Amino acid sequence: MIFLEYPKCSTCKKAKEFLIKNNVSFEDRNIVDVNPTYEELATWINASKRDIKTFFNTSGNLYKELNLKEKLLEMNDEEKIKLLASNGMLVKRPMLISNDFILSGFKEDIWKKNINKI
């Protein structure tokens, strides 16, 4: 599994502690230092069967500074994925990627339910 995080993010810290406490092995990846590529994001979005918008960090400063709430309405899916791939701070975090599921944001009950399936 890949765990995408921004180390200064308190929610990411909680999610990482949860994974360690539950003995989940993962590859840790700083979402800013190693931003997800276009190909990775396209694969994950498609596999998740969720709307692309759920992969955006809508509460982030960069999202607000770029006025993406409005701009995303005018963009196609390819443009949205390219935008996500351009800066890790735009991507909703933390993310946990496995062959069986893709989780974004940390809700302990949802994460627990998914890791118990492994």
N, CA, C and O atoms as CSV, one atom per row, in Angstrom:
chain,resi,resn,atom,element,x,y,z
A,1,MET,N,N,0.841,-1.180,0.000
A,1,MET,CA,C,0.000,0.000,0.000
A,1,MET,C,C,0.882,1.237,0.000
A,1,MET,O,O,1.995,1.237,0.526
A,2,ILE,N,N,0.356,2.274,-0.598
A,2,ILE,CA,C,1.038,3.562,-0.597
A,2,ILE,C,C,0.245,4.508,0.307
A,2,ILE,O,O,-0.973,4.635,0.184
A,3,PHE,N,N,0.959,5.159,1.208
A,3,PHE,CA,C,0.360,6.147,2.092
A,3,PHE,C,C,0.885,7.508,1.669
A,3,PHE,O,O,2.067,7.804,1.838
A,4,LEU,N,N,0.010,8.332,1.121
A,4,LEU,CA,C,0.380,9.674,0.685
A,4,LEU,C,C,0.027,10.657,1.781
A,4,LEU,O,O,-1.114,10.709,2.240
A,5,GLU,N,N,1.012,11.435,2.197
A,5,GLU,CA,C,0.787,12.356,3.298
A,5,GLU,C,C,1.577,13.645,3.112
A,5,GLU,O,O,2.540,13.704,2.347
A,6,TYR,N,N,1.147,14.659,3.823
A,6,TYR,CA,C,1.908,15.884,4.011
A,6,TYR,C,C,2.287,15.851,5.489
A,6,TYR,O,O,1.416,16.006,6.345
A,7,PRO,N,N,3.577,15.652,5.809
A,7,PRO,CA,C,3.982,15.410,7.195
A,7,PRO,C,C,3.564,16.475,8.214
A,7,PRO,O,O,3.465,16.170,9.402
A,8,LYS,N,N,3.320,17.701,7.784
A,8,LYS,CA,C,2.920,18.755,8.720
A,8,LYS,C,C,1.417,18.757,8.991
A,8,LYS,O,O,0.942,19.485,9.863
A,9,CYS,N,N,0.681,17.956,8.254
A,9,CYS,CA,C,-0.782,17.897,8.366
A,9,CYS,C,C,-1.183,17.045,9.572
A,9,CYS,O,O,-0.772,15.889,9.679
A,10,SER,N,N,-1.979,17.607,10.474
A,10,SER,CA,C,-2.376,16.879,11.687
A,10,SER,C,C,-3.239,15.659,11.355
A,10,SER,O,O,-3.125,14.630,12.022
A,11,THR,N,N,-4.082,15.754,10.359
A,11,THR,CA,C,-4.915,14.609,9.967
A,11,THR,C,C,-4.043,13.484,9.414
A,11,THR,O,O,-4.301,12.308,9.670
A,12,CYS,N,N,-3.015,13.848,8.657
A,12,CYS,CA,C,-2.091,12.843,8.128
A,12,CYS,C,C,-1.353,12.146,9.265
A,12,CYS,O,O,-1.131,10.936,9.222
A,13,LYS,N,N,-0.978,12.914,10.275
A,13,LYS,CA,C,-0.291,12.337,11.436
A,13,LYS,C,C,-1.192,11.321,12.137
A,13,LYS,O,O,-0.737,10.245,12.527
A,14,LYS,N,N,-2.465,11.666,12.293
A,14,LYS,CA,C,-3.425,10.754,12.929
A,14,LYS,C,C,-3.580,9.470,12.111
A,14,LYS,O,O,-3.612,8.370,12.663
A,15,ALA,N,N,-3.676,9.627,10.796
A,15,ALA,CA,C,-3.839,8.466,9.920
A,15,ALA,C,C,-2.605,7.567,9.974
A,15,ALA,O,O,-2.725,6.342,10.001
A,16,LYS,N,N,-1.433,8.171,9.991
A,16,LYS,CA,C,-0.195,7.391,10.052
A,16,LYS,C,C,-0.102,6.631,11.372
A,16,LYS,O,O,0.277,5.461,11.393
A,17,GLU,N,N,-0.447,7.294,12.461
A,17,GLU,CA,C,-0.464,6.632,13.771
A,17,GLU,C,C,-1.444,5.457,13.763
A,17,GLU,O,O,-1.153,4.392,14.307
A,18,PHE,N,N,-2.597,5.661,13.147
A,18,PHE,CA,C,-3.600,4.604,13.038
A,18,PHE,C,C,-3.031,3.397,12.294
A,18,PHE,O,O,-3.201,2.260,12.733
A,19,LEU,N,N,-2.358,3.640,11.173
A,19,LEU,CA,C,-1.787,2.545,10.385
A,19,LEU,C,C,-0.729,1.784,11.178
A,19,LEU,O,O,-0.703,0.554,11.174
A,20,ILE,N,N,0.136,2.524,11.853
A,20,ILE,CA,C,1.192,1.893,12.652
A,20,ILE,C,C,0.583,1.076,13.790
A,20,ILE,O,O,0.982,-0.064,14.030
A,21,LYS,N,N,-0.385,1.669,14.486
A,21,LYS,CA,C,-1.045,0.994,15.606
A,21,LYS,C,C,-1.722,-0.309,15.163
A,21,LYS,O,O,-1.787,-1.277,15.920
A,22,ASN,N,N,-2.220,-0.312,13.931
A,22,ASN,CA,C,-2.920,-1.481,13.403
A,22,ASN,C,C,-2.013,-2.403,12.582
A,22,ASN,O,O,-2.489,-3.279,11.860
A,23,ASN,N,N,-0.699,-2.188,12.707
A,23,ASN,CA,C,0.294,-3.047,12.042
A,23,ASN,C,C,0.093,-3.167,10.534
A,23,ASN,O,O,0.251,-4.244,9.961
A,24,VAL,N,N,-0.254,-2.058,9.905
A,24,VAL,CA,C,-0.432,-2.033,8.462
A,24,VAL,C,C,0.898,-1.616,7.835
A,24,VAL,O,O,1.436,-0.557,8.160
A,25,SER,N,N,1.418,-2.436,6.952
A,25,SER,CA,C,2.663,-2.064,6.280
A,25,SER,C,C,2.321,-1.198,5.063
A,25,SER,O,O,1.366,-1.462,4.333
A,26,PHE,N,N,3.128,-0.169,4.876
A,26,PHE,CA,C,2.857,0.779,3.794
A,26,PHE,C,C,4.147,1.459,3.359
A,26,PHE,O,O,5.127,1.527,4.100
A,27,GLU,N,N,4.107,1.953,2.146
A,27,GLU,CA,C,5.181,2.800,1.617
A,27,GLU,C,C,4.761,4.237,1.902
A,27,GLU,O,O,3.714,4.689,1.438
A,28,ASP,N,N,5.573,4.944,2.659
A,28,ASP,CA,C,5.261,6.327,3.037
A,28,ASP,C,C,5.769,7.272,1.949
A,28,ASP,O,O,6.914,7.172,1.507
A,29,ARG,N,N,4.904,8.185,1.530
A,29,ARG,CA,C,5.282,9.104,0.457
A,29,ARG,C,C,4.797,10.503,0.775
A,29,ARG,O,O,3.605,10.725,0.990
A,30,ASN,N,N,5.726,11.444,0.805
A,30,ASN,CA,C,5.404,12.852,1.020
A,30,ASN,C,C,4.779,13.389,-0.267
A,30,ASN,O,O,5.418,13.401,-1.319
A,31,ILE,N,N,3.545,13.826,-0.177
A,31,ILE,CA,C,2.767,14.234,-1.349
A,31,ILE,C,C,3.315,15.499,-2.022
A,31,ILE,O,O,2.995,15.778,-3.178
A,32,VAL,N,N,4.138,16.256,-1.299
A,32,VAL,CA,C,4.738,17.455,-1.880
A,32,VAL,C,C,6.061,17.104,-2.557
A,32,VAL,O,O,6.335,17.563,-3.666
A,33,ASP,N,N,6.878,16.292,-1.890
A,33,ASP,CA,C,8.177,15.906,-2.462
A,33,ASP,C,C,8.023,14.993,-3.673
A,33,ASP,O,O,8.765,15.109,-4.649
A,34,VAL,N,N,7.049,14.084,-3.600
A,34,VAL,CA,C,6.804,13.151,-4.704
A,34,VAL,C,C,5.318,13.202,-5.025
A,34,VAL,O,O,4.538,12.353,-4.593
A,35,ASN,N,N,4.947,14.216,-5.792
A,35,ASN,CA,C,3.551,14.407,-6.162
A,35,ASN,C,C,3.067,13.248,-7.030
A,35,ASN,O,O,3.821,12.756,-7.871
A,36,PRO,N,N,1.834,12.806,-6.844
A,36,PRO,CA,C,1.305,11.767,-7.730
A,36,PRO,C,C,1.359,12.228,-9.189
A,36,PRO,O,O,1.102,13.392,-9.499
A,37,THR,N,N,1.695,11.302,-10.065
A,37,THR,CA,C,1.773,11.617,-11.493
A,37,THR,C,C,0.374,11.616,-12.111
A,37,THR,O,O,-0.592,11.157,-11.500
A,38,TYR,N,N,0.292,12.128,-13.307
A,38,TYR,CA,C,-0.967,12.118,-14.045
A,38,TYR,C,C,-1.469,10.675,-14.174
A,38,TYR,O,O,-2.646,10.397,-13.948
A,39,GLU,N,N,-0.559,9.759,-14.542
A,39,GLU,CA,C,-0.932,8.367,-14.752
A,39,GLU,C,C,-1.441,7.732,-13.459
A,39,GLU,O,O,-2.449,7.026,-13.465
A,40,GLU,N,N,-0.742,7.983,-12.353
A,40,GLU,CA,C,-1.191,7.432,-11.070
A,40,GLU,C,C,-2.576,7.964,-10.722
A,40,GLU,O,O,-3.476,7.192,-10.390
A,41,LEU,N,N,-2.746,9.266,-10.798
A,41,LEU,CA,C,-4.030,9.870,-10.441
A,41,LEU,C,C,-5.160,9.358,-11.333
A,41,LEU,O,O,-6.247,9.047,-10.845
A,42,ALA,N,N,-4.906,9.273,-12.624
A,42,ALA,CA,C,-5.935,8.775,-13.545
A,42,ALA,C,C,-6.335,7.346,-13.178
A,42,ALA,O,O,-7.518,7.006,-13.195
A,43,THR,N,N,-5.355,6.519,-12.848
A,43,THR,CA,C,-5.617,5.131,-12.452
A,43,THR,C,C,-6.424,5.081,-11.160
A,43,THR,O,O,-7.419,4.361,-11.067
A,44,TRP,N,N,-5.991,5.845,-10.172
A,44,TRP,CA,C,-6.656,5.833,-8.864
A,44,TRP,C,C,-8.080,6.373,-8.950
A,44,TRP,O,O,-8.997,5.816,-8.345
A,45,ILE,N,N,-8.262,7.446,-9.691
A,45,ILE,CA,C,-9.592,8.045,-9.830
A,45,ILE,C,C,-10.528,7.057,-10.517
A,45,ILE,O,O,-11.665,6.859,-10.087
A,46,ASN,N,N,-10.040,6.446,-11.583
A,46,ASN,CA,C,-10.852,5.469,-12.308
A,46,ASN,C,C,-11.199,4.279,-11.414
A,46,ASN,O,O,-12.347,3.835,-11.389
A,47,ALA,N,N,-10.211,3.763,-10.681
A,47,ALA,CA,C,-10.439,2.596,-9.811
A,47,ALA,C,C,-11.383,2.913,-8.656
A,47,ALA,O,O,-12.128,2.045,-8.203
A,48,SER,N,N,-11.350,4.153,-8.184
A,48,SER,CA,C,-12.186,4.533,-7.040
A,48,SER,C,C,-13.661,4.657,-7.401
A,48,SER,O,O,-14.537,4.530,-6.545
A,49,LYS,N,N,-13.920,4.908,-8.683
A,49,LYS,CA,C,-15.286,5.140,-9.176
A,49,LYS,C,C,-15.937,6.349,-8.493
A,49,LYS,O,O,-17.161,6.439,-8.397
A,50,ARG,N,N,-15.099,7.270,-8.025
A,50,ARG,CA,C,-15.598,8.496,-7.394
A,50,ARG,C,C,-15.367,9.675,-8.323
A,50,ARG,O,O,-14.555,9.606,-9.246
A,51,ASP,N,N,-16.081,10.742,-8.072
A,51,ASP,CA,C,-15.916,11.976,-8.828
A,51,ASP,C,C,-14.519,12.535,-8.590
A,51,ASP,O,O,-13.994,12.459,-7.479
A,52,ILE,N,N,-13.926,13.091,-9.626
A,52,ILE,CA,C,-12.584,13.674,-9.522
A,52,ILE,C,C,-12.534,14.733,-8.423
A,52,ILE,O,O,-11.513,14.877,-7.750
A,53,LYS,N,N,-13.608,15.462,-8.240
A,53,LYS,CA,C,-13.622,16.535,-7.243
A,53,LYS,C,C,-13.262,16.029,-5.847
A,53,LYS,O,O,-12.710,16.780,-5.043
A,54,THR,N,N,-13.569,14.766,-5.551
A,54,THR,CA,C,-13.261,14.230,-4.222
A,54,THR,C,C,-11.760,14.057,-4.008
A,54,THR,O,O,-11.324,13.804,-2.885
A,55,PHE,N,N,-10.976,14.186,-5.053
A,55,PHE,CA,C,-9.523,14.074,-4.937
A,55,PHE,C,C,-8.860,15.432,-4.726
A,55,PHE,O,O,-7.647,15.501,-4.526
A,56,PHE,N,N,-9.637,16.504,-4.769
A,56,PHE,CA,C,-9.093,17.843,-4.536
A,56,PHE,C,C,-9.161,18.198,-3.062
A,56,PHE,O,O,-10.139,17.891,-2.380
A,57,ASN,N,N,-8.115,18.845,-2.581
A,57,ASN,CA,C,-8.050,19.349,-1.210
A,57,ASN,C,C,-8.804,20.685,-1.180
A,57,ASN,O,O,-8.199,21.756,-1.243
A,58,THR,N,N,-10.111,20.601,-1.085
A,58,THR,CA,C,-10.960,21.795,-1.191
A,58,THR,C,C,-10.815,22.750,-0.014
A,58,THR,O,O,-11.242,23.902,-0.097
A,59,SER,N,N,-10.221,22.289,1.074
A,59,SER,CA,C,-10.029,23.185,2.222
A,59,SER,C,C,-8.633,23.810,2.230
A,59,SER,O,O,-8.309,24.601,3.115
A,60,GLY,N,N,-7.820,23.456,1.253
A,60,GLY,CA,C,-6.451,23.965,1.194
A,60,GLY,C,C,-6.360,25.402,0.699
A,60,GLY,O,O,-7.210,25.874,-0.056
A,61,ASN,N,N,-5.320,26.077,1.140
A,61,ASN,CA,C,-5.105,27.468,0.735
A,61,ASN,C,C,-4.915,27.609,-0.767
A,61,ASN,O,O,-5.455,28.535,-1.373
A,62,LEU,N,N,-4.152,26.701,-1.377
A,62,LEU,CA,C,-3.883,26.802,-2.812
A,62,LEU,C,C,-5.172,26.652,-3.618
A,62,LEU,O,O,-5.379,27.366,-4.600
A,63,TYR,N,N,-6.025,25.739,-3.211
A,63,TYR,CA,C,-7.318,25.533,-3.876
A,63,TYR,C,C,-8.115,26.839,-3.862
A,63,TYR,O,O,-8.708,27.237,-4.864
A,64,LYS,N,N,-8.111,27.490,-2.705
A,64,LYS,CA,C,-8.859,28.747,-2.561
A,64,LYS,C,C,-8.189,29.891,-3.324
A,64,LYS,O,O,-8.867,30.684,-3.976
A,65,GLU,N,N,-6.855,29.977,-3.242
A,65,GLU,CA,C,-6.124,31.043,-3.940
A,65,GLU,C,C,-6.336,30.985,-5.448
A,65,GLU,O,O,-6.435,32.015,-6.114
A,66,LEU,N,N,-6.405,29.767,-5.974
A,66,LEU,CA,C,-6.584,29.591,-7.419
A,66,LEU,C,C,-8.050,29.652,-7.842
A,66,LEU,O,O,-8.367,29.513,-9.023
A,67,ASN,N,N,-8.942,29.861,-6.869
A,67,ASN,CA,C,-10.382,29.935,-7.134
A,67,ASN,C,C,-10.871,28.702,-7.918
A,67,ASN,O,O,-11.615,28.814,-8.893
A,68,LEU,N,N,-10.432,27.547,-7.461
A,68,LEU,CA,C,-10.747,26.323,-8.191
A,68,LEU,C,C,-12.206,25.906,-8.093
A,68,LEU,O,O,-12.697,25.172,-8.951
A,69,LYS,N,N,-12.894,26.355,-7.078
A,69,LYS,CA,C,-14.315,26.020,-6.973
A,69,LYS,C,C,-15.038,26.435,-8.259
A,69,LYS,O,O,-15.898,25.712,-8.761
A,70,GLU,N,N,-14.682,27.587,-8.770
A,70,GLU,CA,C,-15.295,28.088,-10.008
A,70,GLU,C,C,-14.621,27.510,-11.254
A,70,GLU,O,O,-15.299,27.101,-12.197
A,71,LYS,N,N,-13.295,27.477,-11.256
A,71,LYS,CA,C,-12.550,27.049,-12.449
A,71,LYS,C,C,-12.789,25.583,-12.797
A,71,LYS,O,O,-12.814,25.224,-13.975
A,72,LEU,N,N,-12.963,24.739,-11.794
A,72,LEU,CA,C,-13.172,23.314,-12.067
A,72,LEU,C,C,-14.448,23.066,-12.867
A,72,LEU,O,O,-14.543,22.086,-13.606
A,73,LEU,N,N,-15.412,23.945,-12.720
A,73,LEU,CA,C,-16.672,23.805,-13.457
A,73,LEU,C,C,-16.449,23.882,-14.965
A,73,LEU,O,O,-17.205,23.299,-15.742
A,74,GLU,N,N,-15.414,24.602,-15.369
A,74,GLU,CA,C,-15.130,24.813,-16.794
A,74,GLU,C,C,-14.119,23.812,-17.357
A,74,GLU,O,O,-13.865,23.813,-18.562
A,75,MET,N,N,-13.542,22.963,-16.513
A,75,MET,CA,C,-12.475,22.064,-16.936
A,75,MET,C,C,-12.999,20.656,-17.219
A,75,MET,O,O,-13.950,20.191,-16.591
A,76,ASN,N,N,-12.355,19.988,-18.182
A,76,ASN,CA,C,-12.702,18.586,-18.424
A,76,ASN,C,C,-11.877,17.700,-17.487
A,76,ASN,O,O,-11.002,18.193,-16.775
A,77,ASP,N,N,-12.152,16.407,-17.487
A,77,ASP,CA,C,-11.486,15.498,-16.555
A,77,ASP,C,C,-9.975,15.473,-16.752
A,77,ASP,O,O,-9.227,15.459,-15.774
A,78,GLU,N,N,-9.522,15.468,-17.985
A,78,GLU,CA,C,-8.083,15.447,-18.261
A,78,GLU,C,C,-7.399,16.687,-17.678
A,78,GLU,O,O,-6.327,16.584,-17.083
A,79,GLU,N,N,-8.010,17.838,-17.846
A,79,GLU,CA,C,-7.449,19.079,-17.300
A,79,GLU,C,C,-7.409,19.042,-15.773
A,79,GLU,O,O,-6.446,19.508,-15.163
A,80,LYS,N,N,-8.445,18.492,-15.162
A,80,LYS,CA,C,-8.488,18.387,-13.695
A,80,LYS,C,C,-7.370,17.484,-13.177
A,80,LYS,O,O,-6.710,17.805,-12.189
A,81,ILE,N,N,-7.167,16.359,-13.850
A,81,ILE,CA,C,-6.121,15.431,-13.413
A,81,ILE,C,C,-4.745,16.058,-13.611
A,81,ILE,O,O,-3.871,15.908,-12.757
A,82,LYS,N,N,-4.541,16.756,-14.725
A,82,LYS,CA,C,-3.269,17.451,-14.956
A,82,LYS,C,C,-3.025,18.486,-13.858
A,82,LYS,O,O,-1.898,18.636,-13.385
A,83,LEU,N,N,-4.054,19.185,-13.461
A,83,LEU,CA,C,-3.934,20.177,-12.393
A,83,LEU,C,C,-3.546,19.504,-11.076
A,83,LEU,O,O,-2.648,19.981,-10.383
A,84,LEU,N,N,-4.210,18.404,-10.724
A,84,LEU,CA,C,-3.870,17.665,-9.512
A,84,LEU,C,C,-2.405,17.202,-9.534
A,84,LEU,O,O,-1.711,17.247,-8.518
A,85,ALA,N,N,-1.961,16.764,-10.697
A,85,ALA,CA,C,-0.594,16.261,-10.839
A,85,ALA,C,C,0.444,17.375,-10.783
A,85,ALA,O,O,1.636,17.105,-10.639
A,86,SER,N,N,0.006,18.610,-10.895
A,86,SER,CA,C,0.945,19.739,-10.927
A,86,SER,C,C,1.424,20.164,-9.543
A,86,SER,O,O,2.476,20.791,-9.423
A,87,ASN,N,N,0.663,19.831,-8.487
A,87,ASN,CA,C,1.036,20.285,-7.151
A,87,ASN,C,C,0.358,19.402,-6.093
A,87,ASN,O,O,-0.869,19.322,-6.028
A,88,GLY,N,N,1.173,18.747,-5.276
A,88,GLY,CA,C,0.655,17.846,-4.249
A,88,GLY,C,C,-0.266,18.513,-3.244
A,88,GLY,O,O,-1.101,17.848,-2.631
A,89,MET,N,N,-0.122,19.827,-3.068
A,89,MET,CA,C,-0.971,20.526,-2.108
A,89,MET,C,C,-2.423,20.625,-2.586
A,89,MET,O,O,-3.307,20.983,-1.808
A,90,LEU,N,N,-2.670,20.313,-3.849
A,90,LEU,CA,C,-4.036,20.319,-4.367
A,90,LEU,C,C,-4.758,18.993,-4.110
A,90,LEU,O,O,-5.982,18.911,-4.216
A,91,VAL,N,N,-3.989,17.967,-3.773
A,91,VAL,CA,C,-4.542,16.620,-3.624
A,91,VAL,C,C,-5.045,16.386,-2.195
A,91,VAL,O,O,-4.348,16.680,-1.225
A,92,LYS,N,N,-6.250,15.860,-2.086
A,92,LYS,CA,C,-6.838,15.523,-0.774
A,92,LYS,C,C,-5.948,14.495,-0.093
A,92,LYS,O,O,-5.528,13.509,-0.697
A,93,ARG,N,N,-5.677,14.746,1.156
A,93,ARG,CA,C,-4.790,13.870,1.908
A,93,ARG,C,C,-5.337,13.653,3.301
A,93,ARG,O,O,-6.180,14.419,3.769
A,94,PRO,N,N,-4.871,12.631,3.955
A,94,PRO,CA,C,-3.986,11.582,3.458
A,94,PRO,C,C,-4.717,10.668,2.484
A,94,PRO,O,O,-5.946,10.650,2.420
A,95,MET,N,N,-3.937,9.917,1.734
A,95,MET,CA,C,-4.500,8.909,0.837
A,95,MET,C,C,-3.849,7.574,1.142
A,95,MET,O,O,-2.658,7.496,1.445
A,96,LEU,N,N,-4.647,6.537,1.058
A,96,LEU,CA,C,-4.136,5.185,1.201
A,96,LEU,C,C,-4.567,4.415,-0.042
A,96,LEU,O,O,-5.756,4.269,-0.327
A,97,ILE,N,N,-3.568,3.930,-0.769
A,97,ILE,CA,C,-3.819,3.269,-2.036
A,97,ILE,C,C,-3.445,1.796,-1.908
A,97,ILE,O,O,-2.316,1.467,-1.545
A,98,SER,N,N,-4.381,0.925,-2.203
A,98,SER,CA,C,-4.085,-0.516,-2.232
A,98,SER,C,C,-4.672,-1.081,-3.522
A,98,SER,O,O,-5.304,-0.364,-4.298
A,99,ASN,N,N,-4.457,-2.354,-3.733
A,99,ASN,CA,C,-5.049,-3.006,-4.907
A,99,ASN,C,C,-6.560,-3.123,-4.780
A,99,ASN,O,O,-7.261,-3.287,-5.778
A,100,ASP,N,N,-7.064,-3.038,-3.542
A,100,ASP,CA,C,-8.485,-3.259,-3.290
A,100,ASP,C,C,-9.297,-1.998,-3.028
A,100,ASP,O,O,-10.521,-2.013,-3.155
A,101,PHE,N,N,-8.625,-0.903,-2.661
A,101,PHE,CA,C,-9.347,0.319,-2.326
A,101,PHE,C,C,-8.450,1.547,-2.430
A,101,PHE,O,O,-7.223,1.446,-2.413
A,102,ILE,N,N,-9.086,2.699,-2.537
A,102,ILE,CA,C,-8.414,3.993,-2.523
A,102,ILE,C,C,-9.167,4.863,-1.533
A,102,ILE,O,O,-10.346,5.161,-1.721
A,103,LEU,N,N,-8.471,5.270,-0.470
A,103,LEU,CA,C,-9.082,6.115,0.546
A,103,LEU,C,C,-8.438,7.491,0.513
A,103,LEU,O,O,-7.221,7.609,0.373
A,104,SER,N,N,-9.251,8.524,0.640
A,104,SER,CA,C,-8.707,9.878,0.731
A,104,SER,C,C,-9.405,10.591,1.879
A,104,SER,O,O,-10.602,10.417,2.108
A,105,GLY,N,N,-8.624,11.401,2.598
A,105,GLY,CA,C,-9.130,11.970,3.833
A,105,GLY,C,C,-9.104,10.865,4.881
A,105,GLY,O,O,-9.073,9.687,4.526
A,106,PHE,N,N,-9.115,11.214,6.147
A,106,PHE,CA,C,-9.041,10.181,7.183
A,106,PHE,C,C,-10.297,10.157,8.025
A,106,PHE,O,O,-10.585,11.083,8.782
A,107,LYS,N,N,-11.030,9.081,7.873
A,107,LYS,CA,C,-12.163,8.779,8.736
A,107,LYS,C,C,-11.870,7.384,9.287
A,107,LYS,O,O,-11.932,6.387,8.568
A,108,GLU,N,N,-11.548,7.342,10.587
A,108,GLU,CA,C,-11.034,6.107,11.187
A,108,GLU,C,C,-11.932,4.904,10.938
A,108,GLU,O,O,-11.433,3.823,10.625
A,109,ASP,N,N,-13.237,5.066,11.067
A,109,ASP,CA,C,-14.130,3.920,10.878
A,109,ASP,C,C,-14.064,3.369,9.455
A,109,ASP,O,O,-14.108,2.154,9.259
A,110,ILE,N,N,-13.962,4.232,8.482
A,110,ILE,CA,C,-13.878,3.792,7.082
A,110,ILE,C,C,-12.537,3.114,6.824
A,110,ILE,O,O,-12.478,2.072,6.170
A,111,TRP,N,N,-11.466,3.705,7.336
A,111,TRP,CA,C,-10.144,3.104,7.153
A,111,TRP,C,C,-10.095,1.740,7.832
A,111,TRP,O,O,-9.565,0.784,7.267
A,112,LYS,N,N,-10.644,1.647,9.041
A,112,LYS,CA,C,-10.617,0.379,9.785
A,112,LYS,C,C,-11.372,-0.701,9.001
A,112,LYS,O,O,-10.897,-1.829,8.876
A,113,LYS,N,N,-12.532,-0.353,8.485
A,113,LYS,CA,C,-13.333,-1.316,7.738
A,113,LYS,C,C,-12.560,-1.840,6.522
A,113,LYS,O,O,-12.627,-3.029,6.210
A,114,ASN,N,N,-11.834,-0.962,5.844
A,114,ASN,CA,C,-11.091,-1.359,4.652
A,114,ASN,C,C,-9.831,-2.158,4.975
A,114,ASN,O,O,-9.541,-3.147,4.303
A,115,ILE,N,N,-9.079,-1.743,5.995
A,115,ILE,CA,C,-7.857,-2.499,6.293
A,115,ILE,C,C,-8.179,-3.860,6.897
A,115,ILE,O,O,-7.360,-4.775,6.813
A,116,ASN,N,N,-9.336,-4.010,7.496
A,116,ASN,CA,C,-9.720,-5.314,8.038
A,116,ASN,C,C,-10.027,-6.330,6.936
A,116,ASN,O,O,-10.078,-7.532,7.196
A,117,LYS,N,N,-10.233,-5.846,5.703
A,117,LYS,CA,C,-10.493,-6.729,4.577
A,117,LYS,C,C,-9.202,-7.311,4.005
A,117,LYS,O,O,-9.235,-8.257,3.219
A,118,ILE,N,N,-8.081,-6.748,4.399
A,118,ILE,CA,C,-6.789,-7.155,3.823
A,118,ILE,C,C,-6.372,-8.513,4.372
A,118,ILE,O,O,-5.315,-9.028,4.009
